[in-house]
Amino acid sequence: MELKEVKAKIGSVKNISDITGALETFSALKMKKTQKRFSESKPFTEEMAKMLKNMKKALREGKSVFLEKRPVKDILVCVIASDRGFCGSFNSSVLKLADKEIAELRKEGVVEILPVGKKSVKHYLKKEKIRYSFSGVGDYWEFKQTKEISDFLINSFLNDKYQKIYIVYTHFYSSFIQKPKVVQLFPARTKTIEGFLQEKTCGEVDKNYILEPSPKVILDEVIPVFVQYLIYQFILSANTSEHSARMMAMRNASDNAKGLLEDLRLVYNKARQAQITSEVSEISSTKEAMG
């Protein structure tokens, strides 16, 4: 490999390293911003959880239209991915889990897919008939945007358009750990709700409330609001996971670029040394010939 060629490759790799380094920094800042939103949305959801926790009996008895189990004909699966790439296995992991879940659910009934995010839309347009989709939001989801999705899901179940509704998203555990999850939204399962409530309200003392006008009316009002904020948290969690995955992918790319730079510089130095040795040898040979 000629010196000029090696030098050009060093320049190209250095440019790539600079770009991936900048993307890593931007992704880290975006991750912190979405984490902040995620944290800020928790208090209201926790208050809703406490309210539901004190209605355990009504939940167990299924006193809400949102807890009703119906004969299954149509199932909706909402699959959340990102609008952009460069985030490692973030999209492939959630789409792989969603595909697996969809294959199982097709044994129960007709499955329709609601893709959220351009990567999800692109993935399912290749092999499915997509009637509804959401994308183009960008780096930060707001409640009014996620409410559009949650209202669609709530109304679809209320109108018996779908008898079961699931959401597949990536749960954010930490900057280094994000895992795709499947959650059954409707009919809301008592076990799932109580598990979430127990996790969010551990240490709380149960209180006996007199419920008016009735547990059913209250649950029918509270559960959809709770679900709206739950979906908001799911999407924020996926949003945060995306930025974190992109940050780690760009960090790995930067590390690989630095390693490649070191190898190329070593090749360059060896080639340069060989060239100098060759030039010195030529000069010596020429001097001897002239003498």
C-alpha positions in Angstrom: 0.0 0.0 0.0 1.4 3.4 -1.1 2.0 6.2 1.4 -0.4 8.5 -0.3 -3.2 5.8 -0.1 -2.5 5.1 3.6 -2.5 8.8 4.3 -5.9 9.2 2.6 -7.3 6.3 4.6 -6.1 7.9 7.9 -7.8 11.1 7.0 -11.1 9.3 6.1 -11.1 7.3 9.3 -10.3 10.3 11.4 -13.3 12.2 9.9 -15.5 9.2 10.7 -14.1 9.2 14.3 -14.9 12.9 14.7 -18.5 12.4 13.4 -19.2 9.3 15.6 -17.8 11.2 18.6 -20.1 14.1 18.0 -23.1 11.8 17.5 -22.2 10.1 20.8 -22.2 13.4 22.6 -25.5 14.5 21.0 -27.1 11.2 21.9 -26.0 11.4 25.5 -27.6 14.9 25.8 -30.8 13.7 24.2 -30.9 10.6 26.5 -30.6 12.9 29.6 -33.5 15.1 28.3 -35.8 12.1 27.7 -34.8 10.6 31.0 -35.8 13.9 32.7 -39.2 13.8 30.9 -39.7 10.2 32.0 -39.0 11.1 35.6 -41.2 14.1 35.5 -44.2 12.0 34.2 -43.9 9.4 37.0 -45.5 11.3 40.0 -48.9 11.6 38.3 -48.9 8.0 37.2 -47.9 6.9 40.7 -50.9 8.9 42.1 -53.2 7.1 39.7 -51.6 3.8 40.7 -52.3 4.5 44.4 -55.9 5.3 43.6 -56.2 2.0 41.7 -54.4 0.1 44.5 -57.2 1.0 46.9 -59.7 -0.5 44.4 -58.2 -4.0 44.4 -61.5 -5.7 45.0 -63.2 -4.0 42.1 -60.2 -4.8 39.9 -60.4 -8.5 40.9 -64.1 -8.6 40.2 -63.6 -7.1 36.8 -65.9 -4.2 37.4 -64.9 -2.2 34.3 -65.4 -2.4 30.6 -61.6 -2.3 30.3 -61.3 -5.5 32.2 -63.9 -7.4 30.2 -62.7 -10.6 28.4 -64.5 -11.0 25.0 -64.5 -13.7 22.3 -61.3 -12.9 20.3 -61.7 -12.2 16.6 -59.3 -9.3 16.0 -56.1 -8.4 17.8 -54.0 -5.2 17.5 -50.3 -5.1 18.2 -48.7 -1.7 18.6 -44.9 -1.9 17.8 -42.7 1.0 18.8 -39.4 1.5 17.0 -37.3 4.6 16.1 -37.5 7.1 13.2 -33.8 7.0 12.6 -31.0 4.4 12.5 -27.4 4.3 13.8 -28.6 2.8 17.1 -27.1 -0.7 17.0 -29.5 -3.6 17.6 -32.2 -1.3 19.1 -34.7 -1.7 16.3 -33.9 -5.3 15.2 -34.3 -6.5 18.8 -37.8 -5.0 19.3 -39.0 -6.0 15.8 -37.7 -9.5 16.3 -39.7 -9.9 19.6 -42.8 -8.3 18.0 -42.6 -10.7 15.0 -42.4 -13.7 17.4 -45.3 -12.4 19.5 -47.4 -11.7 16.4 -46.8 -15.3 15.1 -48.2 -16.7 18.4 -51.2 -14.3 18.5 -52.2 -15.4 15.0 -53.2 -18.7 16.6 -55.9 -16.8 18.5 -57.3 -14.5 15.8 -56.7 -12.0 13.0 -53.7 -9.8 14.0 -53.4 -6.2 12.7 -50.2 -4.2 13.4 -49.9 -0.5 14.4 -46.3 0.5 13.7 -44.9 3.5 15.5 -41.7 5.0 14.2 -40.4 5.0 10.6 -38.3 1.9 11.1 -41.3 0.0 12.4 -43.5 1.2 9.5 -40.8 0.3 6.9 -40.4 -3.2 8.4 -44.1 -4.1 8.4 -45.0 -2.4 5.1 -42.9 -5.1 3.3 -45.0 -7.9 4.5 -48.3 -6.6 6.1 -51.3 -4.5 5.1 -50.9 -1.5 7.3 -54.0 0.7 7.8 -52.7 2.9 10.7 -49.3 4.2 11.6 -47.5 7.0 13.6 -44.1 8.4 12.7 -42.0 11.5 12.1 -42.1 12.8 15.7 -38.3 13.0 15.9 -36.2 12.8 19.0 -38.7 13.8 21.7 -42.2 12.6 22.2 -44.7 14.9 23.9 -47.8 13.8 25.8 -50.2 15.3 23.2 -48.5 13.1 20.6 -48.6 9.9 22.6 -52.2 10.7 23.7 -53.2 10.5 20.0 -52.0 6.9 20.0 -53.5 6.0 23.4 -56.9 7.5 22.5 -56.9 5.4 19.3 -56.1 2.3 21.3 -58.7 3.0 24.0 -61.5 3.8 21.5 -60.6 0.8 19.4 -61.2 -1.5 22.4 -64.3 0.4 23.6 -65.9 0.0 20.2 -65.0 -3.7 20.1 -62.9 -3.2 17.0 -60.2 -5.3 18.6 -60.8 -7.7 21.5 -57.1 -7.7 22.5 -54.5 -5.0 22.3 -50.8 -5.3 22.9 -47.9 -2.9 22.9 -44.3 -3.9 22.2 -41.6 -1.4 23.2 -38.0 -1.2 24.5 -37.8 -0.8 28.3 -35.0 1.4 29.6 -33.2 0.0 32.6 -30.0 1.9 32.4 -27.6 3.5 29.9 -26.1 0.0 29.3 -29.3 -2.2 29.5 -32.4 -1.8 27.4 -34.7 -4.8 26.7 -37.8 -5.2 24.5 -41.0 -6.0 26.3 -44.6 -7.1 25.4 -47.5 -5.7 27.5 -51.2 -6.6 27.1 -53.1 -3.3 27.4 -56.6 -4.5 26.9 -58.4 -6.2 28.4 -56.4 -4.9 31.3 -55.2 -7.9 33.3 -55.6 -7.6 37.1 -52.4 -9.4 37.7 -50.4 -7.0 35.5 -52.0 -3.9 37.1 -51.5 -5.2 40.6 -47.9 -6.1 39.8 -47.3 -2.5 38.5 -49.1 -1.0 41.5 -47.1 -3.1 44.0 -43.9 -2.0 42.3 -44.8 1.6 42.3 -46.5 1.8 45.7 -44.6 -0.6 47.9 -44.8 0.4 51.6 -48.2 2.1 51.2 -50.9 1.3 53.7 -54.1 0.1 52.2 -57.1 2.3 52.9 -60.8 1.4 52.7 -62.7 3.9 50.6 -66.4 4.3 50.1 -66.7 4.4 46.4 -69.4 6.6 44.8 -71.2 6.5 42.4 -69.9 2.9 41.9 -66.6 1.0 41.5 -67.4 0.3 37.8 -68.1 4.0 36.9 -64.9 5.1 38.7 -62.7 2.4 37.1 -64.2 3.2 33.7 -63.0 6.8 34.2 -59.7 6.1 35.9 -58.3 3.2 33.8 -58.2 5.1 30.5 -56.4 8.1 32.1 -54.0 5.7 33.7 -53.4 3.9 30.4 -52.7 7.3 28.6 -49.9 8.0 31.0 -48.7 4.4 31.0 -48.4 4.5 27.2 -46.6 7.9 27.5 -44.1 6.3 29.9 -43.7 3.3 27.6 -42.9 5.5 24.6 -40.6 7.8 26.7 -38.8 4.6 27.8 -38.4 3.5 24.2 -37.3 7.0 23.3 -34.6 7.1 26.0 -33.5 3.5 25.1 -33.1 4.7 21.5 -30.8 7.6 22.4 -28.9 5.3 24.8 -28.4 2.6 22.2 -27.3 5.2 19.6 -24.8 6.7 22.2 -23.3 3.2 22.8 -23.2 2.3 19.1 -21.4 5.6 18.3 -19.0 5.0 21.2 -18.2 1.5 19.8 -17.8 3.0 16.3 -15.4 5.7 17.7 -13.4 3.0 19.6 -13.2 0.9 16.5 -12.1 3.9 14.4 -9.4 4.8 17.0 -8.1 1.2 16.8 -8.1 1.3 13.0 -6.3 4.7 13.1 -3.5 3.1 15.3 -3.1 0.2 12.8 -3.0 2.6 9.8 -0.5 4.9 11.5 1.7 1.8 12.2 1.4 0.8 8.5 2.2 4.4 7.5 5.2 4.6 9.7 6.5 1.2 8.5 5.9 2.2 4.9 7.6 5.6 5.5 10.5 3.9 7.1 10.8 1.5 4.2 10.7 4.4 1.8 13.4 6.3 3.6 15.6 3.2 3.8 15.1 2.6 0.1 16.0 6.3 -0.7 19.1 6.1 1.5 20.1 2.8 -0.2 19.6 4.4 -3.7 21.7 7.4 -2.7 24.5 5.2 -1.4 24.4 3.0 -4.5 24.5 6.0 -6.8 27.4 7.5 -4.8 29.4 4.2 -5.0 28.7 4.0 -8.8 29.9 7.6 -9.3 33.0 7.0 -7.2 
